């Protein structure tokens, strides 16, 4: 990407949009618990751990799956380079619109659609292969074919040196990812979050393991 001057910190509109975000997040969890990973947004401790795992300071293009109300999205933007791009894919139209309205950073592209078609979302916005895909969507509540479809979509879209970072309450994603990515290159637990979250990183080009039942 072309060089750019240092970009100001991402701005969130200080209004009813920001103050109502936790309420909307909770309502969305109640309405669609299989699509929202937690009842409250992520803590700053979890966000920092995810940023480190994803090596965002080296990334040109980043994909976030399930931005929710945009709290983690803002943290990603703060950690990213001034010339980088963040594609946030949200299946819930109301949440997607909220993120668009709340965050004015020009590096952010919000796409309303399914995580099963990341290559299509990238193509729709003229973006190349991402250096990192970050996901907090709950793999533990998805039907197995859907979850594997998303993992394969991530694998197929990553840049050769890219990585996939998942933060989850349960370890279902790690079980499923063995068939697509093999073993994680990094795994840890963040207890300073409600609820505590596990964080995994999988690197592009890793070899899948035999299916475990």
C-alpha positions in Angstrom: 0.0 0.0 0.0 1.2 3.6 -0.6 2.9 5.4 2.3 0.7 7.7 4.3 1.1 10.3 7.0 0.3 9.1 10.5 -3.4 8.7 10.9 -5.2 10.2 13.9 -6.7 7.8 16.4 -10.1 6.3 15.3 -12.9 8.5 16.5 -16.2 7.2 17.9 -19.1 9.6 17.8 -19.6 10.7 21.5 -23.4 10.6 21.5 -26.3 8.3 22.2 -24.7 5.8 19.8 -21.8 5.2 22.1 -23.7 5.2 25.4 -26.3 2.8 24.0 -23.8 0.3 22.6 -23.7 -2.1 25.6 -27.5 -2.2 25.6 -27.7 -3.0 21.9 -25.0 -5.6 22.4 -27.0 -7.3 25.1 -30.2 -7.1 23.1 -28.5 -8.6 20.1 -27.2 -11.5 22.2 -30.7 -12.2 23.5 -32.2 -12.0 19.9 -29.4 -14.0 18.2 -27.3 -15.9 20.8 -25.8 -18.1 18.1 -24.3 -15.1 16.4 -23.1 -13.0 19.3 -20.2 -14.4 21.3 -20.9 -12.8 24.7 -23.4 -10.9 26.7 -21.1 -7.9 27.1 -18.3 -6.4 25.0 -14.7 -7.5 25.4 -12.4 -6.1 28.1 -9.3 -4.0 27.2 -7.2 -6.8 28.6 -8.6 -9.3 26.1 -8.4 -6.7 23.3 -4.7 -6.2 24.0 -4.0 -9.9 24.0 -5.7 -10.4 20.7 -3.8 -7.4 19.2 -0.5 -9.0 20.2 -1.4 -12.4 18.8 -2.5 -11.0 15.5 0.7 -8.9 15.1 -1.4 -6.0 13.8 1.6 -3.6 13.6 2.8 -5.6 10.6 -0.6 -6.0 8.8 -1.8 -4.1 5.7 -5.2 -5.7 5.5 -7.1 -7.1 8.5 -10.5 -8.8 8.6 -12.7 -8.8 11.7 -15.5 -11.3 11.9 -18.4 -10.2 14.1 -17.6 -6.6 15.2 -20.7 -6.3 17.3 -21.1 -2.7 18.4 -17.6 -1.8 17.5 -15.6 -1.8 20.7 -13.0 -4.3 19.6 -13.1 -2.7 16.1 -11.9 0.6 17.7 -9.1 -1.3 19.5 -8.0 -3.0 16.3 -7.8 0.4 14.5 -5.8 1.9 17.3 -3.2 -1.0 17.0 -3.1 -0.9 13.1 -0.8 1.0 10.9 -2.0 4.4 9.5 -2.1 3.0 5.9 -3.8 -0.3 6.8 -7.4 -1.3 6.1 -9.9 -3.1 8.4 -12.8 -5.0 6.8 -15.4 -5.8 9.5 -17.9 -8.5 8.5 -21.1 -8.5 10.4 -24.1 -10.7 9.7 -26.6 -8.7 11.9 -27.8 -5.6 9.8 -28.6 -3.5 12.9 -25.1 -4.1 14.4 -23.4 -3.4 11.0 -25.2 -0.1 10.7 -24.3 0.8 14.3 -20.6 0.3 13.6 -20.9 2.4 10.4 -22.5 5.2 12.3 -20.3 5.0 15.4 -16.8 4.9 13.9 -15.6 7.5 11.4 -12.1 6.2 10.7 -11.6 6.0 6.9 -9.6 2.8 7.3 -12.7 0.9 8.3 -14.9 -0.9 5.8 -18.1 -2.5 7.2 -19.6 -5.3 5.2 -23.0 -6.8 6.1 -22.8 -10.5 5.2 -21.8 -14.0 6.2 -18.3 -15.0 7.4 -18.7 -18.1 5.1 -17.8 -15.9 2.1 -14.8 -13.8 3.2 -13.2 -14.0 -0.3 -16.5 -12.5 -1.7 -16.5 -9.7 0.8 -12.8 -8.9 0.0 -13.6 -8.9 -3.7 -16.6 -6.7 -3.2 -14.4 -4.0 -1.7 -11.4 -4.5 -3.9 -9.2 -5.8 -1.1 -6.3 -8.2 -1.4 -5.6 -11.2 0.9 -5.6 -10.3 4.5 -2.6 -10.5 6.8 -4.9 -11.3 9.8 -8.4 -12.6 10.3 -9.7 -12.0 13.9 -12.9 -13.7 15.1 -15.0 -13.5 18.3 -18.1 -15.2 16.7 -19.2 -18.2 18.8 -18.1 -21.4 16.9 -19.5 -23.5 19.8 -23.1 -22.6 18.9 -22.8 -23.1 15.1 -23.7 -26.3 13.2 -20.6 -28.2 12.4 -20.9 -27.6 8.6 -21.3 -23.9 9.0 -18.3 -23.6 11.4 -16.1 -25.6 9.1 -17.2 -23.5 6.2 -16.1 -20.4 8.0 -12.8 -21.9 8.9 -12.1 -22.9 5.3 -13.2 -19.5 4.1 -10.6 -18.0 6.5 -7.9 -20.5 5.3 -8.5 -19.8 1.6 -8.4 -16.0 1.9 -5.3 -15.6 4.1 -2.1 -14.1 2.7 0.8 -16.6 2.6 2.2 -15.2 5.9 -1.2 -14.4 7.4 -2.8 -15.6 10.6 -6.1 -16.4 12.0 -6.8 -15.4 15.7 -9.9 -16.6 17.5 -11.0 -15.6 21.0 -13.7 -17.8 22.4 -15.3 -18.9 25.7 -15.2 -22.6 24.8 -12.6 -24.6 22.9 -14.8 -25.9 20.1 -13.0 -23.7 17.6 -9.7 -25.5 18.5 -11.3 -28.9 17.9 -12.7 -27.9 14.5 -9.6 -25.9 13.4 -7.5 -29.1 13.6 -9.1 -30.3 10.5 -8.4 -27.1 8.6 -5.3 -25.5 10.2 -3.8 -28.2 12.4 -2.3 -27.2 15.7 -2.4 -23.6 16.8 0.9 -21.7 16.8 -0.1 -19.9 20.0 -2.8 -20.4 22.7 -3.5 -18.7 26.0 -6.2 -17.7 28.4 -7.3 -14.2 29.4 -9.0 -14.3 32.8 -9.6 -10.5 33.0 -12.6 -10.6 30.9 -16.3 -11.6 31.6 -16.4 -14.4 30.8 -12.7 -15.5 30.6 -11.7 -16.1 27.0 -9.3 -18.4 25.3 -7.2 -17.0 22.5 -5.7 -19.1 19.6 -3.5 -18.2 16.6 -3.2 -20.3 13.5 -0.7 -19.5 10.8 -1.4 -19.7 7.0 0.2 -22.8 5.5 -0.1 -25.0 8.5 -1.1 -28.6 8.0 -4.4 -30.0 9.1 -4.6 -32.9 11.5 -6.7 -36.0 11.0 -10.4 -35.6 12.0 -11.0 -36.3 15.6 -14.5 -37.4 16.7 
